[in-house]
Amino acid sequence: MVTMPKEQIKEYSYLPASLFPKGAVNIFMGRADGGNHFLDLGIKEGMLLIFDADASFVDGHPSCFLHKETRQLKMLRHSDADYQHAGKLTAAITYYEDD
């Protein structure tokens, strides 16, 4: 399992287990940045992305990867030799703010 760099951990939070796949215990979240490479999946900037660190990588399915040298996180659909699989995307949440 990949260990997240401490400088990339912004906060810890609690979400009910009912939001995750049954049996998922090693969950981490990230915020989608401005890349907008996953619009075909409905994922856009600002969404909360939920990853399962124990789920196996499936080629073509979005997963979080950690660059082996720079330790930067990136979401990819296909593996890359420079990156280590950190977790499979399991959910994306959009928050609607009041104006």
VOKOL-46910 format. One line per field, with one value per residue: residue number from 1; x, y, z of N, C-alpha, C, O, CB in turn. Coordinates in Angstrom, 2 decimals, always signed. Glycine has a CB too. Layout:
REM residues N
num = (NUM | ...)
n_east = (X | ...)
n_north = (Y | ...)
n_up = (Z | ...)
ca_east = (X | ...)
ca_north = (Y | ...)
ca_up = (Z | ...)
c_east = (X | ...)
c_north = (Y | ...)
c_up = (Z | ...)
o_east = (X | ...)
o_north = (Y | ...)
o_up = (Z | ...)
cb_east = (X | ...)
cb_north = (Y | ...)
cb_up = (Z | ...)
***
This chain:
REM residues 99
num = (1 | 2 | 3 | 4 | 5 | 6 | 7 | 8 | 9 | 10 | 11 | 12 | 13 | 14 | 15 | 16 | 17 | 18 | 19 | 20 | 21 | 22 | 23 | 24 | 25 | 26 | 27 | 28 | 29 | 30 | 31 | 32 | 33 | 34 | 35 | 36 | 37 | 38 | 39 | 40 | 41 | 42 | 43 | 44 | 45 | 46 | 47 | 48 | 49 | 50 | 51 | 52 | 53 | 54 | 55 | 56 | 57 | 58 | 59 | 60 | 61 | 62 | 63 | 64 | 65 | 66 | 67 | 68 | 69 | 70 | 71 | 72 | 73 | 74 | 75 | 76 | 77 | 78 | 79 | 80 | 81 | 82 | 83 | 84 | 85 | 86 | 87 | 88 | 89 | 90 | 91 | 92 | 93 | 94 | 95 | 96 | 97 | 98 | 99)
n_east = (+0.85 | +0.45 | +2.00 | +0.80 | +2.33 | +3.07 | +2.89 | +0.96 | -1.40 | -4.24 | -6.36 | -8.26 | -11.25 | -14.63 | -16.80 | -19.85 | -19.89 | -21.69 | -21.44 | -19.42 | -17.99 | -18.97 | -17.15 | -14.88 | -12.09 | -9.72 | -9.79 | -9.36 | -9.52 | -9.69 | -9.52 | -10.83 | -8.84 | -8.23 | -7.95 | -9.89 | -10.07 | -11.74 | -14.36 | -16.17 | -16.99 | -18.42 | -16.95 | -15.68 | -13.91 | -13.31 | -14.86 | -15.31 | -13.32 | -13.36 | -11.35 | -10.42 | -7.95 | -7.31 | -8.45 | -7.96 | -6.10 | -7.76 | -7.46 | -8.26 | -10.16 | -10.64 | -8.06 | -6.15 | -2.82 | +0.58 | +3.39 | +6.55 | +8.96 | +8.51 | +6.42 | +3.88 | +0.35 | -1.89 | -4.65 | -5.34 | -6.25 | -4.89 | -2.05 | +1.25 | +4.71 | +6.15 | +4.60 | +2.96 | +0.32 | -2.23 | -4.88 | -8.20 | -10.74 | -13.81 | -16.04 | -17.57 | -18.28 | -20.41 | -20.69 | -23.13 | -23.20 | -24.81 | -25.95)
n_north = (-1.18 | +2.27 | +5.01 | +8.09 | +11.24 | +13.30 | +16.08 | +16.39 | +15.75 | +17.26 | +17.41 | +15.47 | +13.63 | +12.63 | +10.35 | +8.63 | +5.04 | +4.01 | +5.36 | +4.22 | +1.46 | -1.83 | -3.13 | -1.59 | -0.09 | +1.35 | +4.24 | +7.23 | +10.73 | +13.23 | +16.39 | +17.33 | +18.89 | +21.58 | +20.18 | +18.79 | +16.36 | +14.25 | +14.65 | +13.15 | +11.28 | +12.70 | +14.05 | +16.95 | +20.06 | +20.76 | +18.79 | +16.30 | +13.55 | +10.11 | +7.52 | +4.07 | +2.56 | -0.11 | -1.38 | -3.06 | -2.06 | -1.32 | -1.45 | +1.32 | +2.28 | +5.07 | +5.92 | +6.83 | +7.88 | +7.91 | +9.82 | +8.44 | +9.80 | +12.67 | +12.60 | +13.56 | +13.58 | +12.09 | +11.58 | +8.87 | +6.84 | +4.73 | +2.71 | +3.92 | +3.87 | +5.63 | +6.10 | +5.04 | +2.93 | +4.16 | +4.09 | +3.07 | +4.87 | +5.34 | +6.87 | +10.06 | +13.28 | +16.05 | +19.29 | +21.70 | +25.06 | +27.65 | +30.67)
n_up = (+0.00 | -0.71 | +0.92 | +1.82 | +1.26 | +4.02 | +3.76 | +1.87 | +3.05 | +4.05 | +5.87 | +8.23 | +8.08 | +8.85 | +7.41 | +6.88 | +6.85 | +5.06 | +2.69 | +1.30 | -0.62 | +0.37 | +3.03 | +2.58 | +3.98 | +3.94 | +3.00 | +1.16 | +0.38 | -2.18 | -3.85 | -6.96 | -9.37 | -11.71 | -14.14 | -15.68 | -17.16 | -17.01 | -17.73 | -19.19 | -17.40 | -15.66 | -13.81 | -12.48 | -11.93 | -8.51 | -7.33 | -4.78 | -4.51 | -3.93 | -2.91 | -2.84 | -1.17 | -0.99 | -3.14 | -6.20 | -9.11 | -12.13 | -15.49 | -17.45 | -15.73 | -13.61 | -11.35 | -8.46 | -8.53 | -7.42 | -8.02 | -8.43 | -7.96 | -7.58 | -5.82 | -6.24 | -6.55 | -8.91 | -11.07 | -13.09 | -15.94 | -16.98 | -16.26 | -15.48 | -15.83 | -14.23 | -12.06 | -9.03 | -8.11 | -6.04 | -5.20 | -6.11 | -7.79 | -6.22 | -5.74 | -6.43 | -5.32 | -5.55 | -4.30 | -3.70 | -3.46 | -1.61 | -3.00)
ca_east = (+0.00 | +1.17 | +1.87 | +0.68 | +3.26 | +2.40 | +2.63 | -0.23 | -2.59 | -4.76 | -7.21 | -8.92 | -12.67 | -15.45 | -17.96 | -20.45 | -19.48 | -22.69 | -21.05 | -18.32 | -18.28 | -18.98 | -15.86 | -13.78 | -11.61 | -8.60 | -10.35 | -8.82 | -10.25 | -8.98 | -10.36 | -10.48 | -8.31 | -8.76 | -7.59 | -11.11 | -9.81 | -12.69 | -15.71 | -17.05 | -17.47 | -19.13 | -16.03 | -15.22 | -13.13 | -13.90 | -15.56 | -14.61 | -13.10 | -13.14 | -10.55 | -10.22 | -6.54 | -7.18 | -9.01 | -6.97 | -6.17 | -8.44 | -7.09 | -9.37 | -10.96 | -9.82 | -7.43 | -5.16 | -1.45 | +1.59 | +4.62 | +7.60 | +10.02 | +8.02 | +5.41 | +2.66 | -0.80 | -2.50 | -5.65 | -5.09 | -7.04 | -3.96 | -0.83 | +2.41 | +5.89 | +6.64 | +3.62 | +2.56 | -1.12 | -2.53 | -6.26 | -9.19 | -11.84 | -15.05 | -17.17 | -17.30 | -19.35 | -20.50 | -21.36 | -23.76 | -23.17 | -25.86 | -25.47)
ca_north = (+0.00 | +3.53 | +5.93 | +9.47 | +12.19 | +14.09 | +17.45 | +16.40 | +15.51 | +18.57 | +17.26 | +14.19 | +13.86 | +11.45 | +10.15 | +7.35 | +3.88 | +3.73 | +6.02 | +3.49 | +0.07 | -2.72 | -3.65 | -0.67 | +0.52 | +2.27 | +5.24 | +8.59 | +11.65 | +14.32 | +17.35 | +17.41 | +20.21 | +22.16 | +19.47 | +18.45 | +15.27 | +13.18 | +15.18 | +12.09 | +10.54 | +13.64 | +14.58 | +18.28 | +20.77 | +21.03 | +17.64 | +15.48 | +12.23 | +9.13 | +6.40 | +2.90 | +2.19 | -1.56 | -1.88 | -3.30 | -1.23 | -1.88 | -0.61 | +2.08 | +2.85 | +6.10 | +5.62 | +7.80 | +7.41 | +8.75 | +9.84 | +7.80 | +10.75 | +13.96 | +12.30 | +14.27 | +12.72 | +12.32 | +10.59 | +8.31 | +5.65 | +3.68 | +2.75 | +4.62 | +3.36 | +6.62 | +6.26 | +3.88 | +2.95 | +4.49 | +3.72 | +3.10 | +5.80 | +4.64 | +7.80 | +11.49 | +14.04 | +17.46 | +20.12 | +22.88 | +26.14 | +28.67 | +31.99)
ca_up = (+0.00 | -0.81 | +2.05 | +1.34 | +1.86 | +5.06 | +3.30 | +1.01 | +3.86 | +4.45 | +7.05 | +8.41 | +8.25 | +9.07 | +6.55 | +7.24 | +6.07 | +4.03 | +1.45 | +0.68 | -0.95 | +1.53 | +3.45 | +2.32 | +5.22 | +3.66 | +2.10 | +1.22 | -0.49 | -2.80 | -4.57 | -8.38 | -9.74 | -12.95 | -15.36 | -16.42 | -18.10 | -16.76 | -17.91 | -19.70 | -16.23 | -14.81 | -12.81 | -12.85 | -10.93 | -7.22 | -6.77 | -3.81 | -5.08 | -2.87 | -3.42 | -1.99 | -1.28 | -1.06 | -4.39 | -7.24 | -10.31 | -13.30 | -16.63 | -18.02 | -14.64 | -12.96 | -10.07 | -7.99 | -8.62 | -6.77 | -8.81 | -7.64 | -7.59 | -7.08 | -4.79 | -6.58 | -6.85 | -10.21 | -11.42 | -14.42 | -16.31 | -17.38 | -15.45 | -16.03 | -15.13 | -13.28 | -10.99 | -8.24 | -7.84 | -4.65 | -4.88 | -7.19 | -7.58 | -5.90 | -5.72 | -6.60 | -4.72 | -5.88 | -3.31 | -4.28 | -2.48 | -1.68 | -3.45)
c_east = (+0.89 | +0.95 | +1.85 | +1.72 | +2.52 | +2.06 | +1.40 | -1.51 | -3.05 | -5.59 | -7.73 | -10.40 | -13.39 | -16.61 | -18.54 | -20.04 | -20.45 | -22.36 | -19.99 | -18.75 | -18.17 | -17.58 | -14.68 | -13.36 | -10.47 | -9.02 | -9.58 | -9.54 | -9.32 | -9.96 | -9.88 | -9.99 | -8.84 | -8.45 | -8.77 | -10.89 | -10.84 | -14.14 | -16.68 | -17.61 | -18.25 | -18.26 | -15.51 | -14.52 | -13.94 | -14.63 | -14.67 | -14.53 | -12.73 | -12.48 | -10.45 | -8.79 | -6.34 | -7.70 | -7.93 | -7.19 | -6.86 | -8.13 | -8.33 | -10.27 | -10.11 | -9.33 | -6.47 | -3.78 | -0.52 | +2.86 | +5.76 | +8.69 | +9.47 | +7.00 | +4.12 | +1.57 | -1.39 | -3.53 | -5.43 | -6.02 | -6.14 | -2.68 | +0.30 | +3.60 | +6.42 | +5.75 | +3.31 | +1.07 | -1.36 | -3.95 | -7.18 | -10.31 | -13.12 | -16.26 | -16.67 | -18.52 | -19.27 | -21.24 | -21.90 | -23.84 | -24.33 | -25.26 | -26.05)
c_north = (+1.24 | +4.36 | +7.34 | +10.36 | +13.11 | +15.49 | +17.53 | +16.11 | +16.85 | +18.48 | +15.83 | +14.49 | +12.53 | +11.46 | +8.79 | +6.23 | +3.57 | +4.39 | +5.24 | +2.08 | -0.80 | -3.26 | -2.73 | +0.01 | +1.51 | +3.25 | +6.54 | +9.43 | +12.71 | +15.21 | +17.40 | +18.82 | +20.61 | +21.42 | +19.14 | +17.38 | +14.15 | +13.66 | +14.12 | +11.21 | +11.45 | +14.25 | +15.92 | +18.93 | +21.01 | +19.85 | +16.92 | +14.07 | +11.27 | +7.90 | +5.30 | +2.41 | +0.68 | -2.15 | -1.99 | -2.37 | -2.00 | -0.94 | +0.02 | +2.72 | +3.89 | +5.66 | +6.75 | +7.14 | +8.42 | +8.65 | +9.35 | +8.77 | +12.02 | +13.81 | +13.10 | +13.26 | +13.09 | +11.22 | +10.18 | +7.13 | +4.46 | +3.83 | +3.43 | +4.18 | +4.33 | +6.78 | +4.94 | +4.01 | +3.18 | +4.09 | +3.90 | +4.06 | +5.01 | +5.56 | +9.22 | +12.24 | +15.49 | +18.18 | +21.35 | +23.93 | +27.09 | +29.98 | +33.09)
c_up = (+0.00 | +0.45 | +1.49 | +2.02 | +2.83 | +4.59 | +2.39 | +1.78 | +4.43 | +5.72 | +7.10 | +8.60 | +8.44 | +8.08 | +6.91 | +6.29 | +4.95 | +2.69 | +0.67 | +0.29 | +0.30 | +1.81 | +3.21 | +3.62 | +5.00 | +2.57 | +2.26 | +0.18 | -1.05 | -3.53 | -6.02 | -8.70 | -11.11 | -14.22 | -16.26 | -17.49 | -17.98 | -16.87 | -18.42 | -18.58 | -15.28 | -13.73 | -13.30 | -11.66 | -9.65 | -6.58 | -5.76 | -4.37 | -3.96 | -3.49 | -2.38 | -2.21 | -1.41 | -2.37 | -5.46 | -8.43 | -11.43 | -14.46 | -17.24 | -16.98 | -13.92 | -11.58 | -9.72 | -8.03 | -7.95 | -7.59 | -7.93 | -7.19 | -6.95 | -5.97 | -5.02 | -6.94 | -8.20 | -10.46 | -12.88 | -14.66 | -16.65 | -16.57 | -16.23 | -15.19 | -14.07 | -12.06 | -10.31 | -7.92 | -6.36 | -4.26 | -6.06 | -6.83 | -7.32 | -5.91 | -5.95 | -6.11 | -5.16 | -4.76 | -4.02 | -3.21 | -2.70 | -2.14 | -2.63)
o_east = (+1.95 | -0.16 | +2.76 | +1.95 | +1.46 | +1.03 | +0.87 | -2.60 | -2.33 | -5.54 | -7.63 | -10.76 | -12.83 | -17.30 | -17.78 | -19.87 | -20.08 | -22.92 | -19.71 | -19.74 | -17.36 | -16.91 | -13.56 | -14.19 | -10.28 | -8.67 | -9.20 | -10.10 | -8.29 | -11.10 | -8.68 | -10.63 | -9.81 | -8.65 | -8.64 | -11.44 | -10.81 | -15.02 | -17.87 | -18.58 | -18.68 | -18.77 | -14.97 | -14.54 | -15.11 | -14.97 | -13.44 | -15.55 | -11.87 | -12.99 | -10.40 | -8.45 | -5.29 | -7.43 | -7.09 | -8.31 | -6.58 | -8.49 | -9.32 | -11.05 | -8.94 | -10.07 | -6.04 | -3.61 | -0.81 | +3.37 | +5.91 | +9.28 | +9.93 | +6.74 | +3.34 | +1.84 | -1.40 | -3.31 | -5.35 | -6.52 | -6.58 | -2.28 | +0.29 | +3.51 | +7.06 | +6.09 | +3.39 | +0.62 | -0.78 | -4.20 | -6.97 | -10.78 | -13.48 | -17.38 | -15.50 | -19.65 | -18.20 | -22.30 | -21.21 | -24.48 | -24.78 | -24.17 | -25.76)
o_north = (+1.26 | +4.41 | +7.75 | +10.24 | +13.63 | +16.04 | +18.61 | +16.22 | +17.48 | +19.38 | +15.08 | +15.50 | +11.45 | +12.47 | +7.86 | +6.44 | +2.92 | +4.02 | +5.55 | +1.56 | -0.51 | -3.78 | -3.06 | +0.63 | +2.42 | +3.11 | +6.92 | +8.91 | +13.03 | +14.82 | +17.50 | +19.81 | +20.02 | +21.97 | +19.20 | +17.46 | +13.21 | +13.15 | +14.19 | +10.49 | +11.01 | +14.91 | +16.03 | +18.42 | +21.41 | +19.92 | +16.93 | +13.46 | +11.59 | +7.33 | +5.58 | +1.92 | +0.24 | -3.31 | -1.10 | -1.94 | -3.18 | +0.24 | -0.66 | +3.62 | +3.61 | +5.12 | +7.51 | +6.00 | +9.61 | +7.56 | +9.80 | +8.57 | +12.40 | +14.77 | +13.28 | +12.23 | +14.26 | +10.06 | +11.02 | +6.51 | +3.32 | +4.94 | +3.50 | +4.14 | +3.90 | +7.50 | +3.87 | +5.07 | +2.50 | +3.78 | +4.77 | +4.08 | +4.13 | +5.09 | +9.53 | +11.89 | +16.09 | +17.72 | +21.97 | +23.74 | +27.30 | +30.36 | +34.26)
o_up = (+0.63 | +0.97 | +0.77 | +3.23 | +2.51 | +4.99 | +2.16 | +1.22 | +5.21 | +6.56 | +6.13 | +9.21 | +8.21 | +7.92 | +7.22 | +5.09 | +3.97 | +1.66 | -0.48 | +0.79 | +1.19 | +0.91 | +3.61 | +4.29 | +5.81 | +1.40 | +3.37 | -0.78 | -0.46 | -3.80 | -6.28 | -8.35 | -11.59 | -15.30 | -17.48 | -18.58 | -18.77 | -16.18 | -18.13 | -18.78 | -14.21 | -12.83 | -14.41 | -10.55 | -9.70 | -5.40 | -5.86 | -4.68 | -3.14 | -4.45 | -1.18 | -3.28 | -1.88 | -2.68 | -5.60 | -8.70 | -11.65 | -14.43 | -17.50 | -17.31 | -13.63 | -10.77 | -10.59 | -7.61 | -7.92 | -7.84 | -6.80 | -6.13 | -5.87 | -5.24 | -4.08 | -7.55 | -8.59 | -10.10 | -13.77 | -13.72 | -16.61 | -16.23 | -17.46 | -13.96 | -13.11 | -11.13 | -10.91 | -7.50 | -5.51 | -3.09 | -6.91 | -5.69 | -8.10 | -6.08 | -5.71 | -6.44 | -5.15 | -4.32 | -4.83 | -2.17 | -3.83 | -1.71 | -2.87)
cb_east = (-0.96 | +0.73 | +3.04 | -0.74 | +3.96 | +3.27 | +3.84 | -0.07 | -2.31 | -5.60 | -8.39 | -8.33 | -13.25 | -15.98 | -17.59 | -21.97 | -19.34 | -24.06 | -20.54 | -17.13 | -17.32 | -19.97 | -15.61 | -14.18 | -11.15 | -7.33 | -11.86 | -7.27 | -11.40 | -7.90 | -10.30 | -11.71 | -6.75 | -8.27 | -6.89 | -11.68 | -8.42 | -12.44 | -15.68 | -16.28 | -16.31 | -20.29 | -14.84 | -16.40 | -12.65 | -14.83 | -15.99 | -15.32 | -11.99 | -14.48 | -9.15 | -11.27 | -5.78 | -7.91 | -10.15 | -7.02 | -4.76 | -10.00 | -6.32 | -10.19 | -11.47 | -10.60 | -6.69 | -5.50 | -1.03 | +1.84 | +4.91 | +8.22 | +10.83 | +7.41 | +5.96 | +2.90 | -1.87 | -1.42 | -7.09 | -3.62 | -7.94 | -3.66 | -0.41 | +2.22 | +6.99 | +6.79 | +2.33 | +3.42 | -1.78 | -2.34 | -6.76 | -9.75 | -12.01 | -14.92 | -17.94 | -16.97 | -19.31 | -21.21 | -20.40 | -25.16 | -21.85 | -26.57 | -25.81)
cb_north = (+0.00 | +4.32 | +5.75 | +10.00 | +13.03 | +14.17 | +18.00 | +15.38 | +14.47 | +19.16 | +18.27 | +13.39 | +14.62 | +11.40 | +10.24 | +7.48 | +2.67 | +4.19 | +7.41 | +3.42 | -0.44 | -3.88 | -4.91 | +0.39 | -0.56 | +1.48 | +5.45 | +8.61 | +12.30 | +13.79 | +18.78 | +17.03 | +20.20 | +23.51 | +18.23 | +19.68 | +14.71 | +12.57 | +16.35 | +11.22 | +9.89 | +12.97 | +13.59 | +19.16 | +22.10 | +22.13 | +16.66 | +15.51 | +12.26 | +8.76 | +6.88 | +1.77 | +2.72 | -2.19 | -0.97 | -4.76 | -0.78 | -2.03 | -1.44 | +1.19 | +1.74 | +7.39 | +4.25 | +8.30 | +7.17 | +8.31 | +11.27 | +6.69 | +11.11 | +14.76 | +12.61 | +15.25 | +12.82 | +12.34 | +11.15 | +7.87 | +5.96 | +3.75 | +1.33 | +6.20 | +3.06 | +7.95 | +6.87 | +3.76 | +1.63 | +5.99 | +4.54 | +1.68 | +6.74 | +3.98 | +7.71 | +11.84 | +13.93 | +17.68 | +20.51 | +22.57 | +26.91 | +28.84 | +32.22)
cb_up = (+1.23 | -2.06 | +3.07 | +1.60 | +0.76 | +6.29 | +2.57 | -0.09 | +5.01 | +3.34 | +7.03 | +9.62 | +7.05 | +10.53 | +5.02 | +7.26 | +6.96 | +4.50 | +1.74 | +1.62 | -2.06 | +1.32 | +2.78 | +1.27 | +6.18 | +3.22 | +2.38 | +0.98 | +0.26 | -3.76 | -3.90 | -9.27 | -9.75 | -13.08 | -15.01 | -17.07 | -17.87 | -15.39 | -18.88 | -20.70 | -15.50 | -14.17 | -12.54 | -13.32 | -11.49 | -7.35 | -7.89 | -2.41 | -6.17 | -2.15 | -3.83 | -2.30 | -0.08 | +0.10 | -4.88 | -7.71 | -10.74 | -13.07 | -17.69 | -18.89 | -13.65 | -12.83 | -10.11 | -6.55 | -10.10 | -5.29 | -9.36 | -8.44 | -8.81 | -8.22 | -3.40 | -7.74 | -5.75 | -11.35 | -11.21 | -14.56 | -17.51 | -18.91 | -15.03 | -16.02 | -16.12 | -13.96 | -11.55 | -6.92 | -8.30 | -4.41 | -3.72 | -7.46 | -8.79 | -4.55 | -4.37 | -8.10 | -3.19 | -7.26 | -2.15 | -4.85 | -2.56 | -0.32 | -4.91)
***
